[in-house]
Amino acid sequence: IRDAMARNFDIDSSLVASPGSGKPGDMSPDRSGTTAWISVTASVCYAMSYFWRYPIFMLPPHILDAQALEIFGRQLSLQECFNMAFVVGFGAAKLPAMRLQTSAFFFQYRLSILLWMLFLSMILTGLAGLLPSHFLQISAFFWSCFVSSFLYGGIVTYLEGRRSTEILLASISASLVFAGTVSRASAAVLLRMGCPARFMPLLLGAGAFLVAAFLLVLTARAPPPNR
């Protein structure tokens, strides 16, 4: 029957599942479970990157308000420089990210590449709070944002080609509504608990990185796309 349906309707017979087969075309609990699995692991994995990206903006005023650079005769505070590094870093990485994430090299080593990007993004932000000069701090944060710009598209490649892709993308978007607020609140809590301000982004980021790396591995081990 399945082969006849494939011939009559000009479709791949592998997409026509027989009852209880559990193959790609079905709506079995296993498929629902896969959607739920990837929805949680991918969403929380990417949301964890907010826990080293935004806490640096929660540093005390005596750090963020310090005069960092002078551009065209105007003094810029460290916070203003971080804001510019954030925007320029994310923007500058878009084209390189598109080129990388459409290459065969990326898909061959996807998990390793994304794990290294998570680590580099986190450690560079941590260094941005610790380095001795404002120029080095701004440079480190710029490169952290540059690397971070690769993360969303890279993680989304695990969601593409599925019947539930739209649901999965919506779940990531929903998680980001809370990620920014919770990450800033976590930074404020650490500072109130007496954590040295310059170490706070690194400590919070290191913990978030471990969670993100674990969830990324789980996402990579999920069943492959069903179409």
Backbone torsions as a table, in degrees:
resi	resn	phi	psi	omega
1	ILE	NA	-42.8	-178.9
2	ARG	-62.4	-44.0	179.0
3	ASP	-64.9	-37.4	178.7
4	ALA	-64.0	-41.7	177.4
5	MET	-61.4	-40.5	-179.9
6	ALA	-63.4	-41.5	-178.7
7	ARG	-68.6	-43.6	-174.7
8	ASN	-69.0	-35.1	-175.1
9	PHE	-106.7	6.4	175.4
10	ASP	55.9	50.9	177.3
11	ILE	-128.2	164.0	179.4
12	ASP	-72.4	125.7	-177.0
13	SER	-64.2	-21.7	179.7
14	SER	-68.2	-18.0	179.7
15	LEU	-89.9	-6.0	178.7
16	VAL	-102.9	106.6	-172.9
17	ALA	-93.6	140.9	172.7
18	SER	-82.0	159.0	-177.7
19	PRO	-56.0	129.6	175.6
20	GLY	76.6	5.3	-176.1
21	SER	-74.3	-28.0	-178.2
22	GLY	71.5	14.9	-178.7
23	LYS	-83.2	174.9	-169.8
24	PRO	-54.0	-31.0	-175.2
25	GLY	-80.7	-4.8	-172.0
26	ASP	-87.5	175.0	177.7
27	MET	-120.4	42.0	-176.1
28	SER	-73.8	162.1	176.6
29	PRO	-55.9	-31.0	179.7
30	ASP	-60.6	-42.0	179.1
31	ARG	-66.4	-41.0	177.1
32	SER	-62.8	-38.9	178.9
33	GLY	-65.1	-37.5	177.6
34	THR	-63.8	-43.0	178.7
35	THR	-60.5	-45.5	179.5
36	ALA	-63.6	-42.1	179.8
37	TRP	-57.5	-56.0	-176.2
38	ILE	-67.8	-33.7	178.6
39	SER	-58.0	-43.7	-179.0
40	VAL	-75.3	-50.1	-173.0
41	THR	-66.5	-44.8	-178.6
42	ALA	-69.0	-41.7	-178.5
43	SER	-64.1	-48.9	-177.7
44	VAL	-70.6	-34.6	177.2
45	CYS	-57.3	-52.1	-179.2
46	TYR	-68.0	-38.3	179.6
47	ALA	-60.2	-30.7	179.8
48	MET	-62.3	-27.5	179.4
49	SER	-64.5	-22.3	176.3
50	TYR	-67.1	-22.0	-175.2
51	PHE	-79.6	-5.1	166.8
52	TRP	-120.8	-10.0	-178.8
53	ARG	-83.3	-38.4	-173.5
54	TYR	-101.7	-27.8	-179.5
55	PRO	-57.8	-24.9	179.5
56	ILE	-63.4	-24.2	176.8
57	PHE	-80.0	-2.3	178.1
58	MET	-100.2	7.1	177.4
59	LEU	-62.7	153.8	-176.9
60	PRO	-60.6	156.7	-178.5
61	PRO	-57.3	-33.9	-177.3
62	HIS	-66.7	-16.0	175.3
63	ILE	-94.7	-51.4	-174.4
64	LEU	-72.2	-28.8	-177.4
65	ASP	-86.9	-2.3	179.7
66	ALA	-64.6	142.4	178.7
67	GLN	-71.3	121.0	-172.9
68	ALA	-104.7	-48.5	-176.6
69	LEU	-138.8	160.5	172.3
70	GLU	-121.5	121.3	-179.4
71	ILE	-125.7	120.9	-178.9
72	PHE	53.2	40.9	176.5
73	GLY	80.7	2.1	-179.5
74	ARG	-109.0	131.1	177.3
75	GLN	-79.4	131.1	178.9
76	LEU	-114.6	136.1	177.3
77	SER	-76.0	165.6	178.4
78	LEU	-62.3	-37.5	179.5
79	GLN	-64.7	-41.2	178.2
80	GLU	-63.2	-38.8	178.7
81	CYS	-67.5	-39.1	175.8
82	PHE	-62.3	-40.7	178.9
83	ASN	-60.4	-44.3	179.8
84	MET	-67.5	-41.0	178.5
85	ALA	-61.9	-37.4	178.8
86	PHE	-60.9	-52.3	-176.0
87	VAL	-67.4	-47.7	-177.1
88	VAL	-67.6	-39.6	-179.9
89	GLY	-62.2	-46.8	179.1
90	PHE	-65.5	-41.4	-178.7
91	GLY	-67.5	-41.3	-176.5
92	ALA	-65.8	-24.0	-175.4
93	ALA	-87.6	-8.0	-171.6
94	LYS	-61.4	-50.1	-178.4
95	LEU	-67.5	-46.2	175.3
96	PRO	-58.5	-37.1	179.8
97	ALA	-64.8	-42.5	179.1
98	MET	-62.5	-40.6	-179.3
99	ARG	-66.6	-44.4	-179.2
100	LEU	-64.7	-46.2	-171.1
101	GLN	-79.3	1.4	171.1
102	THR	-109.8	9.8	-177.1
103	SER	-96.7	155.1	175.9
104	ALA	-66.3	-32.8	178.9
105	PHE	-58.7	-44.0	-178.4
106	PHE	-61.6	-46.3	-176.8
107	PHE	-71.2	-24.5	177.1
108	GLN	-71.6	-35.8	-176.3
109	TYR	-122.3	31.4	-170.6
110	ARG	-55.6	-50.9	-176.1
111	LEU	-62.0	-46.1	-179.8
112	SER	-62.7	-42.3	179.8
113	ILE	-61.8	-45.6	-177.6
114	LEU	-69.2	-36.0	176.6
115	LEU	-63.7	-43.1	177.3
116	TRP	-65.0	-37.0	179.0
117	MET	-67.8	-39.6	174.6
118	LEU	-59.1	-45.9	-178.6
119	PHE	-64.6	-48.1	-178.3
120	LEU	-63.7	-41.5	178.2
121	SER	-59.8	-42.8	-178.7
122	MET	-69.7	-49.3	-173.3
123	ILE	-67.6	-33.6	178.7
124	LEU	-68.4	-38.0	175.3
125	THR	-66.3	-39.5	175.9
126	GLY	-59.9	-41.6	178.3
127	LEU	-67.0	-29.3	179.1
128	ALA	-61.5	-23.6	176.4
129	GLY	-90.1	-12.1	-171.5
130	LEU	-113.4	-24.3	-174.3
131	LEU	-63.3	151.7	-169.3
132	PRO	-77.2	-19.7	-178.3
133	SER	-121.6	152.4	-179.7
134	HIS	-63.1	-38.0	-179.9
135	PHE	-60.5	-43.8	179.4
136	LEU	-67.3	-37.0	178.4
137	GLN	-63.5	-46.1	-179.8
138	ILE	-65.1	-41.2	179.3
139	SER	-62.8	-43.4	-180.0
140	ALA	-63.0	-40.9	-178.9
141	PHE	-70.2	-36.4	176.1
142	PHE	-58.7	-49.0	-178.0
143	TRP	-68.9	-29.5	174.0
144	SER	-63.3	-45.1	179.4
145	CYS	-67.2	-36.5	177.5
146	PHE	-59.0	-47.5	179.7
147	VAL	-68.2	-39.2	-179.4
148	SER	-60.1	-29.0	-178.7
149	SER	-64.4	-19.8	178.2
150	PHE	-80.4	-19.3	-166.7
151	LEU	-69.3	-46.8	-175.0
152	TYR	-60.5	-51.7	-180.0
153	GLY	-61.8	-36.2	179.5
154	GLY	-66.1	-42.9	179.6
155	ILE	-69.4	-35.9	-179.7
156	VAL	-63.3	-25.5	178.8
157	THR	-61.4	-23.2	175.4
158	TYR	-75.0	-15.6	-176.3
159	LEU	-98.9	-17.0	-174.0
160	GLU	-72.8	153.1	176.3
161	GLY	77.5	16.4	179.7
162	ARG	-110.0	154.1	175.1
163	ARG	-62.8	-26.5	-176.8
164	SER	-101.9	19.3	-176.3
165	THR	-55.4	-44.0	-178.7
166	GLU	-62.2	-40.3	178.4
167	ILE	-64.4	-41.8	-178.3
168	LEU	-66.0	-41.3	177.6
169	LEU	-65.0	-38.2	178.0
170	ALA	-64.6	-35.3	-179.4
171	SER	-68.2	-37.4	176.0
172	ILE	-64.2	-45.0	179.7
173	SER	-60.6	-40.8	179.8
174	ALA	-64.6	-38.7	-178.7
175	SER	-65.3	-30.1	-177.6
176	LEU	-73.2	-20.6	176.1
177	VAL	-59.7	-35.9	-177.2
178	PHE	-96.6	-24.3	-172.3
179	ALA	-61.5	-44.0	-178.9
180	GLY	-62.3	-45.7	-178.9
181	THR	-66.7	-45.4	-177.5
182	VAL	-66.9	-37.4	-179.8
183	SER	-65.8	-41.7	178.0
184	ARG	-66.6	-40.6	178.7
185	ALA	-63.7	-38.6	178.0
186	SER	-63.7	-39.6	177.6
187	ALA	-63.6	-42.1	179.4
188	ALA	-64.0	-39.0	178.9
189	VAL	-63.9	-44.9	178.8
190	LEU	-59.3	-42.1	-180.0
191	LEU	-65.7	-40.3	178.0
192	ARG	-66.0	-28.9	178.8
193	MET	-78.1	-2.6	176.1
194	GLY	98.9	9.7	177.9
195	CYS	-64.0	131.5	176.3
196	PRO	-54.5	129.5	-171.4
197	ALA	-57.0	-42.4	-175.5
198	ARG	-71.4	-21.0	178.7
199	PHE	-91.3	-14.1	-174.3
200	MET	-57.3	-49.0	-179.9
201	PRO	-59.8	-36.6	-179.4
202	LEU	-70.0	-44.1	-178.5
203	LEU	-65.7	-46.3	179.6
204	LEU	-66.2	-40.5	-180.0
205	GLY	-65.9	-38.9	-178.9
206	ALA	-63.4	-42.7	177.5
207	GLY	-64.5	-42.3	179.4
208	ALA	-66.8	-35.4	179.3
209	PHE	-62.3	-42.3	-180.0
210	LEU	-60.5	-42.1	177.8
211	VAL	-65.6	-45.6	-178.5
212	ALA	-62.4	-42.2	-179.2
213	ALA	-64.0	-42.8	178.8
214	PHE	-61.8	-44.8	-179.0
215	LEU	-69.2	-32.9	177.0
216	LEU	-65.1	-40.0	177.3
217	VAL	-63.4	-41.1	177.0
218	LEU	-63.3	-40.7	178.0
219	THR	-62.0	-42.2	-179.2
220	ALA	-65.9	-25.7	-178.5
221	ARG	-89.3	-1.7	178.3
222	ALA	-66.8	155.3	177.7
223	PRO	-54.8	148.3	-177.0
224	PRO	-68.9	168.7	179.6
225	PRO	-56.0	152.1	-178.4
226	ASN	-96.7	8.8	171.8
227	ARG	-157.8	NA	NA
